[in-house]
Amino acid sequence: MDSNPDREMSLIGHLTELRTRLIVCLLGLAAGVFLAFFIADPVLSLLTRPIKGMAREPDRTAALELHLAPDGTLSARAPGDLSQVSMRHFVLVVEDDPLTTATEGGRLLIGDPPTQRFYYHSPLDPIMIKLKVAMVVGVLLALPLILWQVWLFISPGLTAGERRVAKPILMGAVVLFPIGAVFAYGVIALLLRVMQHYAPPDIDPLLNIFDYLRVMTTMMLVFGVVFELPLVVAIAARVGLVTPAWLQTYRRHAYVVLAVAAMVLTPADPYSMLIALVPLIGLYELSVALARPMALLHERDARAAAFVD
């Protein structure tokens, strides 16, 4: 069987262009990770803020103050309810001492810090923590370039009508993903405070920074993808795979599926599930609303194609 030279050249050209696009994406990703490495510390501080803002003793947030007078006498001051005084730390207040009052305000914290702290195990963990954060941030920085390269690769094979549909969908994907990630960040911050009340009072947490970052980044990625649901439904309605009537008919079934998804994505807590379920239902209703104009465009194209035939 004779080979087709034009087809072989076309295939070689597509493979060459694909290689070029991949190289540009990899270079953009490397540049994004490199730049993100220098801002890893403030990003890490932002990601860990939900834990660092949590009290080590939720039921004992007050601190006992020991006041050291200039004459050497020591007096203790505590709030009216002693059950709220911390058992882990207290504050030493040095009164009328020029040296301490000018630097630390005369207040010295003694004992464990009042808020939660993270730990790591290996001596190499500090640099690995920054690299992990830099990888995540680097992907986000390079995402617009990667999507642009994908568009340049697929756009020549699309019709003018398909390009008009694909462009707003691609722009919507860039917007909805960070919204979902921010929502996941807020959900985790709220869930951590809820879960803290279930911890036994005589058991101290040993929070590993890698475990926390894995949970945080995974949840942000999952919710970022879940928030793309309206765009997926819009594409399906545009090509005729689903219709608004079908989405409305199976609305109850969809709610059950979304409830199961909320249960899987969040800890076994009814409040957490409801917090995640409400936006998922909102996304489904938004999907139904977007499916209506997309279905009308599909019907218009179908009538135009039937008229041509």
SELUMGU-680288 format. One line per 4 residues: number of its first residue (from 1); their letters; for each residue x, y, z of N, C-alpha, C. Coordinates in steps of 0.05 Angstrom, whole numbers. Atoms other than C-alpha are relative to their C-alpha. Last residue first. Example, Ala and Ser with C-alpha at 12.3 -4.5 7.8 and 13.67 -1.06 7.14 Angstrom:
BEGIN
2) sa) -16:-24:-1:273:-21:143:-15:22:14; 18:-24:0:246:-90:156:18:24:0
//
This chain:
BEGIN
309) dvfa) 3:27:12:-571:381:63:-25:-1:-18; -21:3:21:-561:456:72:-2:-27:-13; 8:-16:23:-627:463:109:20:-3:-23; 21:15:14:-610:404:155:-9:16:-25
305) aara) -12:23:14:-543:437:172:-21:-16:-15; -15:-10:22:-578:503:188:13:-23:-16; 18:-8:21:-630:468:230:15:11:-24; 12:24:11:-576:432:270:-19:7:-23
301) dreh) -20:12:18:-536:496:279:-12:-25:-13; -3:-17:23:-598:531:307:20:-12:-20; 23:4:17:-613:472:353:2:18:-26; -2:27:13:-543:474:380:-23:-5:-19
297) llam) -20:-1:21:-547:549:392:4:-26:-14; 11:-15:22:-612:540:429:19:3:-23; 18:19:14:-581:485:472:-13:14:-24; -17:18:15:-524:533:491:-17:-20:-17
293) pral) -9:-13:25:-574:586:510:18:-18:-17; 22:-9:17:-610:538:557:10:15:-25; 7:20:20:-549:501:584:-21:10:-19; -18:-3:23:-523:563:619:-7:-20:-22
289) avsl) 4:-26:13:-583:565:665:17:4:-25; 26:1:14:-580:491:680:-5:26:-15; -4:17:23:-505:497:696:-26:-2:-16; -13:-17:20:-520:555:743:4:-15:-26
285) eylg) 21:-17:11:-570:509:778:12:20:-20; 17:16:17:-515:457:785:-22:18:-13; -14:5:26:-465:508:810:-18:-16:-19; 0:-25:16:-515:531:863:14:-3:-27
281) ilpv) 27:-3:11:-525:459:885:-2:25:-17; 2:20:21:-449:452:892:-28:1:-13; -11:-10:25:-447:518:930:-1:-20:-23; 14:-23:9:-496:491:982:12:12:-26
277) lail) 22:7:18:-465:422:987:-14:24:-11; -9:7:27:-397:444:1013:-23:-5:-19; -16:-23:10:-423:481:1074:9:-5:-28; 18:-20:9:-476:427:1084:14:24:-12
273) msyp) 13:10:24:-424:372:1086:-19:22:-11; -19:-2:22:-382:411:1136:-13:-8:-26; -4:-28:6:-442:421:1182:19:4:-24; 22:-10:15:-460:347:1178:3:29:-8
269) dapt) 13:-19:-18:-390:324:1198:-23:12:-16; 26:11:-8:-354:264:1169:-13:18:21; 0:19:-22:-298:304:1138:-28:-8:7; -3:-13:-26:-308:338:1070:1:-22:22
265) lvma) -20:-22:0:-298:317:998:5:12:27; -26:11:5:-334:250:1006:22:21:2; -7:18:-22:-396:278:1039:29:-11:-3; -6:-17:-23:-399:335:989:9:-16:24
261) aval) -26:-13:6:-395:284:932:8:18:23; -21:21:-4:-451:243:964:28:12:-5; -2:4:-29:-493:306:969:20:-21:7; -16:-23:-12:-477:324:897:2:-3:30
257) vvya) -29:4:7:-500:255:874:17:22:12; -10:23:-16:-565:262:913:29:-5:-6; -4:-9:-28:-576:332:884:11:-23:18; -26:-15:-1:-564:304:814:5:10:28
253) hrry) -22:20:1:-619:252:824:27:14:2; -2:13:-26:-666:307:846:22:-21:1; -11:-18:-21:-649:349:785:2:-14:27; -17:15:-18:-660:291:736:13:18:22
249) tqlw) 13:25:-6:-718:322:699:15:-16:22; 21:-6:-19:-688:392:702:-14:-26:9; -12:-9:-26:-623:369:671:-21:6:21; -12:24:-13:-660:330:617:12:8:27
245) aptv) 22:16:-10:-704:391:601:11:-25:14; 10:-11:-25:-641:435:596:-23:-16:12; 19:-21:6:-612:387:544:-9:12:27; 21:-4:-20:-551:342:546:-18:23:-8
241) lgvr) -1:23:-17:-503:313:494:-21:1:22; 24:16:0:-523:364:441:0:-25:17; -4:21:20:-456:395:425:-23:-19:0; -6:-12:26:-473:461:459:3:-21:-21
237) aaia) 25:-10:12:-508:425:517:6:12:-28; 17:23:7:-445:385:532:-26:8:-13; -12:13:23:-402:448:528:-17:-24:-9; 4:-17:22:-448:484:576:11:-12:-26
233) vvlp) 28:3:8:-449:425:623:-6:18:-24; 3:27:11:-373:425:626:-28:-5:-11; -12:0:27:-372:500:635:-2:-27:-13; 17:-14:19:-422:497:693:12:1:-29
229) lefv) 24:15:8:-381:441:726:-18:16:-19; 1:-1:29:-315:481:727:-25:-14:-11; 12:-26:8:-325:495:801:-1:3:-31; 29:2:-3:-312:421:813:-14:26:-9
225) vgfv) 11:16:22:-242:429:784:-30:-2:2; -4:-15:24:-224:485:832:-10:-14:-25; 22:-20:2:-258:447:888:5:18:-24; 25:14:5:-212:387:875:-23:21:-3
221) lmmt) 1:11:27:-149:429:868:-27:-12:-6; 1:-23:18:-162:469:931:-1:-8:-29; 27:-11:-2:-178:405:969:-3:24:-19; 19:19:12:-114:372:945:-28:11:0
217) tmvr) -2:-2:29:-72:434:961:-19:-19:-15; 8:-26:10:-98:438:1032:1:2:-30; 29:-3:-2:-95:364:1047:-9:26:-12; 12:19:18:-24:357:1020:-30:2:1
213) lydf) -2:-11:27:-2:421:1054:-13:-18:-20; 19:-23:2:-27:395:1121:0:11:-28; 27:11:0:7:328:1113:-20:22:-3; 4:12:26:72:363:1093:-28:-12:-1
209) inll) 4:-20:20:70:410:1153:-6:-12:-27; -22:2:20:62:354:1203:-7:19:-22; 8:-7:27:17:374:1261:24:0:-19; -27:-3:11:30:337:1326:-4:5:-30
205) pdid) -6:5:28:-36:346:1362:29:4:-7; -11:-23:14:-39:341:1438:4:-7:-30; -16:10:22:-85:290:1472:9:25:-17; -26:9:-10:-113:305:1541:18:-11:-22
201) ppay) -16:-21:-13:-170:350:1518:27:-9:9; 0:5:-29:-197:299:1467:18:20:14; -26:11:-9:-205:332:1398:-2:-5:31; 3:29:-4:-278:340:1376:26:-12:11
197) hqmv) 17:5:-24:-277:416:1387:-5:-30:5; -15:-3:-24:-218:422:1340:-16:-6:25; -13:25:-8:-257:392:1283:15:3:27; 21:19:-8:-302:453:1279:12:-26:11
193) rlll) 10:-10:-26:-243:501:1279:-22:-18:10; -20:5:-20:-209:460:1225:-9:9:28; 1:28:-9:-273:457:1185:21:-5:22; 23:4:-17:-277:533:1180:-1:-28:12
189) aivg) -4:-16:-24:-206:542:1154:-24:-3:20; -19:14:-17:-217:483:1107:5:16:26; 13:23:-12:-280:515:1079:19:-15:19; 18:-9:-21:-246:582:1069:-14:-23:14
185) yafv) -17:-11:-22:-188:550:1031:-18:9:23; -11:23:-15:-237:508:990:17:10:23; 22:11:-16:-274:572:969:10:-23:17; 4:-18:-23:-208:603:948:-23:-10:18
181) agip) -23:4:-18:-193:543:904:-3:17:25; 4:25:-15:-263:544:874:23:-5:19; 23:-4:-18:-255:618:856:-5:-25:16; -9:-13:-25:-185:603:829:-23:6:19
177) flvv) -18:17:-16:-216:551:781:11:14:25; 14:17:-19:-275:593:760:19:-17:17; 11:-15:-22:-235:650:727:-12:-18:22; -21:-14:-14:-188:610:683:-11:15:24
173) agml) -15:20:-15:-244:563:664:22:13:16; 15:6:-24:-288:622:644:15:-20:17; -4:-22:-18:-234:646:596:-15:-5:26; -28:0:-9:-232:578:563:5:22:20
169) ipka) -2:23:-18:-308:576:558:28:-2:12; 12:-7:-27:-309:646:530:2:-23:20; -14:-22:-13:-259:625:475:-12:8:27; -22:9:-16:-288:557:459:14:23:15
165) vrre) 9:14:-24:-356:581:435:23:-6:19; 16:-19:-15:-331:633:386:-11:-12:26; -18:-19:-14:-277:585:364:-15:20:17; -12:14:-23:-329:531:350:20:18:15
161) gatl) 20:2:-21:-368:580:306:11:-14:25; 4:-27:-12:-306:598:266:-20:-1:23; 14:-18:17:-289:524:256:-4:27:14; 27:-6:-7:-236:489:296:-13:19:-21
157) gpsi) 18:21:8:-174:454:271:-29:5:7; 0:3:29:-130:516:272:-20:-21:-10; 17:-20:14:-153:530:344:1:-3:-30; 26:12:9:-125:465:374:-16:19:-18
153) flwv) -4:26:12:-50:482:380:-27:-10:-12; -14:-3:25:-57:557:393:3:-27:-15; 18:-13:19:-110:542:446:14:4:-27; 20:20:8:-65:492:481:-19:12:-21
149) qwli) -13:18:18:-9:543:480:-19:-22:-9; -4:-14:25:-54:595:511:13:-18:-21; 26:0:14:-77:546:564:2:14:-27; 6:27:8:-4:533:583:-26:-1:-16
145) lpla) -17:7:23:12:607:584:-6:-28:-11; 9:-15:23:-48:622:629:17:-6:-25; 25:10:11:-29:563:675:-10:17:-24; -4:9:27:44:583:685:-26:-8:-14
141) llvg) -11:-22:16:31:624:747:3:-7:-29; 21:-21:3:-16:571:775:11:23:-16; 20:10:19:35:516:761:-22:21:-4; -11:-1:27:89:557:794:-19:-10:-20
137) vvma) 4:-28:10:46:567:856:11:3:-28; 29:-6:2:40:492:866:-4:28:-11; 11:16:22:113:478:850:-29:6:-4; -8:-12:26:138:536:893:-12:-16:-23
133) vklk) 16:-23:4:98:509:953:6:14:-27; 28:10:4:130:441:946:-19:24:-5; 2:11:27:199:472:936:-29:-9:-6; 1:-22:19:191:515:998:-3:-10:-29
129) imip) 25:-15:-4:172:455:1040:-2:23:-20; 20:15:14:230:414:1010:-28:14:3; -3:-7:28:279:469:1032:-21:-15:-17; 5:-29:5:254:465:1104:2:7:-30
125) dlps) 28:-8:3:248:388:1102:-4:30:-5; 4:-12:27:321:374:1090:-28:10:-4; -16:-25:2:336:364:1165:-4:14:-27; -26:3:13:279:313:1166:15:26:-1
121) hyyf) -16:22:-12:221:312:1216:29:-1:-11; -11:17:21:177:373:1208:21:-18:12; -25:14:-5:131:408:1257:9:-13:-26; -6:23:18:75:458:1254:27:-11:7
117) rqtp) -25:-2:16:49:503:1310:4:-25:-17; -11:25:11:-18:516:1343:26:6:-16; 13:9:25:-31:580:1383:15:-25:-10; 29:4:-3:-18:600:1456:-14:-11:-25
113) pdgi) 15:-22:12:57:589:1451:-30:-6:2; 8:5:28:84:539:1501:-14:24:-11; 13:26:5:117:565:1565:-7:-3:-30; -14:23:-11:133:636:1587:-16:-25:-6
109) llrg) 17:24:1:112:697:1547:17:-24:9; -15:24:9:150:759:1569:-18:-24:1; 16:24:-1:115:827:1575:16:-23:-12; 0:12:-27:155:889:1594:-16:-25:3
105) geta) 23:-10:-15:135:924:1530:-2:-12:28; 22:19:1:183:879:1492:-25:10:15; -3:20:21:236:930:1475:-24:-18:-3; -7:-12:25:228:996:1512:1:-20:-23
101) ttlp) 24:-15:10:189:964:1569:6:13:-27; 20:18:11:245:913:1578:-24:15:-12; -12:17:21:303:961:1586:-22:-17:-13; -5:-14:25:266:1017:1622:9:-19:-22
97) ddev) -28:7:7:237:970:1675:6:13:-27; -18:-23:-3:175:1002:1706:29:-8:-4; 10:-27:-2:137:936:1714:22:20:3; -20:-14:-16:163:869:1689:-8:30:0
93) vlvf) 0:-28:5:103:829:1665:19:14:19; -15:-14:-20:112:754:1661:2:29:-8; -14:-25:8:58:722:1620:13:12:24; 8:-24:-15:34:650:1628:17:23:-9
89) hrms) -17:-24:2:35:586:1587:-11:22:18; -25:5:14:10:514:1587:19:25:-1; -17:17:-17:-48:509:1636:28:-3:-12; -16:20:13:-85:568:1604:17:-16:21
85) vqsl) -28:-7:-1:-136:605:1647:16:-24:-12; -9:-9:26:-208:595:1626:29:7:-2; 2:23:19:-227:552:1686:9:8:-28; -26:14:1:-201:608:1731:-1:-24:-19
81) dgpa) 5:29:2:-263:650:1716:27:-14:-4; 18:10:-21:-251:720:1743:-5:-30:-1; 28:-7:5:-191:733:1699:-17:-12:22; 14:19:17:-121:725:1730:-29:9:-4
77) rasl) 26:-11:9:-70:771:1761:-13:-20:-20; 13:14:22:-11:745:1801:-27:13:-5; 29:3:-4:35:787:1844:-12:-13:-25; 13:14:22:110:786:1853:-29:-3:6
73) tgdp) 23:15:-7:149:835:1897:-14:-11:-25; -5:29:0:219:853:1875:-25:-16:8; -11:8:-26:216:927:1893:4:-30:3; -28:-9:-3:210:946:1819:12:-8:27
69) alhl) -3:-28:-7:146:903:1815:29:8:3; -24:-4:-16:143:836:1779:4:30:4; -11:-27:1:73:822:1753:23:3:20; -17:-4:-24:54:750:1739:14:27:-3
65) elaa) -21:-21:1:-3:747:1688:14:2:27; -6:-10:-27:-44:683:1679:23:20:-2; -27:5:-10:-65:675:1606:3:13:28; -11:-21:-16:-137:669:1580:27:-8:12
61) trdp) -14:-20:16:-153:623:1522:11:23:16; -16:-15:-19:-171:561:1561:17:20:-15; 17:-7:-23:-228:525:1525:15:16:21; 24:-15:8:-194:525:1457:-17:9:24
57) eram) 20:9:-20:-126:505:1486:-26:16:-5; -10:26:-9:-75:509:1429:-19:-12:21; -11:1:-27:-115:566:1399:8:-28:7; 16:16:-19:-123:566:1324:13:-2:27
53) gkip) 19:-17:-15:-94:624:1284:-17:-15:20; -14:-18:-19:-33:585:1264:-18:18:15; -10:16:-23:-76:530:1234:13:19:21; 22:12:-15:-118:575:1188:9:-16:25
49) rtll) 13:-18:-19:-56:617:1172:-24:-13:14; 1:11:-27:-19:558:1142:-14:18:20; 13:27:0:-35:574:1069:-2:-11:28; 29:-3:6:-21:649:1078:-14:-27:2
45) slvp) 12:-13:-23:46:637:1113:-30:3:-4; 2:20:-21:65:588:1058:-13:12:25; 21:18:8:49:641:1006:-4:-22:21; 26:-12:-6:90:692:1044:-23:-18:-9
41) daif) 4:-5:-28:149:643:1046:-26:15:6; 11:24:-13:143:616:975:-6:6:30; 24:-9:-15:151:684:943:-12:-23:15; -8:-25:-15:223:673:919:-24:11:15
37) falf) -18:8:-22:208:600:899:6:25:17; 15:7:-24:149:624:858:17:-7:24; 9:-25:-12:195:658:807:-16:-5:26; -24:-16:-9:233:593:795:-9:26:13
33) vgaa) -10:12:-25:169:552:794:23:16:10; 19:-5:-21:138:599:742:9:-11:27; -2:-29:-7:201:599:699:-20:6:23; -25:-3:-15:202:522:700:4:29:9
29) lgll) 3:12:-26:128:520:681:25:3:17; 17:-18:-16:139:570:625:-4:-11:28; -16:-24:-6:197:529:598:-16:19:17; -20:8:-21:155:466:603:18:23:8
25) cvil) 14:4:-26:97:499:567:19:-8:22; 8:-26:-11:142:526:512:-14:-3:27; -24:-12:-9:173:457:502:-6:28:12; -8:13:-25:105:426:499:25:12:11
21) rtrl) 19:-9:-21:81:476:446:8:-12:27; -6:-28:-6:143:463:404:-18:10:23; -26:-1:-15:135:388:409:6:28:7; 5:10:-27:62:394:388:25:1:17
17) etlh) 13:-21:-15:82:437:329:-6:-8:28; -20:-21:-5:132:385:307:-12:23:15; -17:9:-22:80:330:316:22:20:6; 14:-1:-25:30:369:275:17:-9:23
13) gils) 4:-28:-7:80:381:219:-15:3:27; -26:-9:-10:101:308:218:-2:29:9; -4:12:-26:28:288:212:26:9:12; 18:-12:-19:16:337:156:4:-11:28
9) merd) -10:-27:-6:79:315:120:-18:14:20; -24:3:-17:57:242:125:11:27:8; 9:8:-26:-13:260:99:24:-3:19; 12:-23:-12:17:298:41:-9:-6:28
5) pnsd) -21:-19:-9:64:240:25:-12:25:14; 8:-26:10:6:189:23:21:20:10; 5:-20:-20:35:120:32:-6:26:-13; -16:-24:2:28:67:-21:-8:20:22
1) m) 17:-24:0:0:0:0:18:25:0
//
